[in-house]
Amino acid sequence: MTETTKNFSVNYWGSDPDADNDDCWTGDDYATLEEARRVFEAKVPDPTHTPSHTVAFVELDGPGVYEKRPNPDYDAERNAREDAAFDREWRAEIANEAGMLGGCDAYNEVMGY
């Protein structure tokens, strides 16, 4: 059985790929540039990977090609609201765990009361 080499990648980023951040959410590899370019140019990133509103940039990378484009569906305000809600939920969870271990004072300390 022969293995197909997949030299071209389409990656979905939470910020500009050239900003030296570590927020490449996901991506896929493709055997041909044509196949990769078709995915790269699609309006909405593949929703099975990550929600479109969280993807700031789409990147195409491979031998002899490097391109990036902003995602028009990216919604920074929505992402900020969802991140804040996630942080509140985790803070409450951590406070509950602290309260089970150390009582009310531990819970209050985590919650900042």
Stockholm file with secondary structure:
# STOCKHOLM 1.0

chainA/1-113         MTETTKNFSVNYWGSDPDADNDDCWTGDDYATLEEARRVFEAKVPDPTHTPSHTVAFVELDGPGVYEKRPNPDYDAERNAREDAAFDREWRAEIANEAGMLGGCDAYNEVMGY
#=GR chainA/1-113 SS CCCCCCCEEEEEESSCGGGCCSCEEEEEEESSHHHHHHHHHSSSCCTTTSCGGGCCEEEEEETTEEEEEECTTCCHHHHHHHHHHHHHHHHHHHHHHHHHHHHHHHHHHHHTC
#=GC SS_cons         CCCCCCCEEEEEESSCGGGCCSCEEEEEEESSHHHHHHHHHSSSCCTTTSCGGGCCEEEEEETTEEEEEECTTCCHHHHHHHHHHHHHHHHHHHHHHHHHHHHHHHHHHHHTC
//
